[in-house]
């Protein structure tokens, strides 16, 4: 997990096998030559409700993220980023971790993410759509409410978690 400004540095350090980019269409980066089909680019704005001229998160975006996670063999990291590394990317990380850890409580996953990165504030609409798609019965959204507001930040920082978490995360 990292902001856009740090992706080349993190690619060099972590040598990920997959790259997931979630950016507004006006900021979308070109397909990264190192990744080929292992680079998913999702044009989506960081909003929780429709706004004129912006693309709100949709079920299709969640389906793309979850299907992309299915192509990842987890032998190397997946690098997920958005503009600041605070909202869209962390929502995607949360949904992927929930999918890969179906028996781990949503709140435990999100608390672990927040311990590593107190600034994260996963996009609520992406989380709600993922909650529905994964059949988590509202618990992913409830976890957002339970952890409360994030520490104020204008830019996130790199952090990582293993794909498979212990049952108590």
Protein Blocks (a to p, Z undefined) as FASTA:
>chain_A
ZZfklmmmmmmmnopabdcddddfkloccddfklmmmlccddddddfbdcehiacddfkl
mmmmmmmmmmpgolaccddddfkommmmmmmmmmmmmmmmmmbcfklmmmmmmmmmmmbc
cdfklmmmmmmmnonnommmmmmmmnopadddfbdcdddddfbdcfkZZ
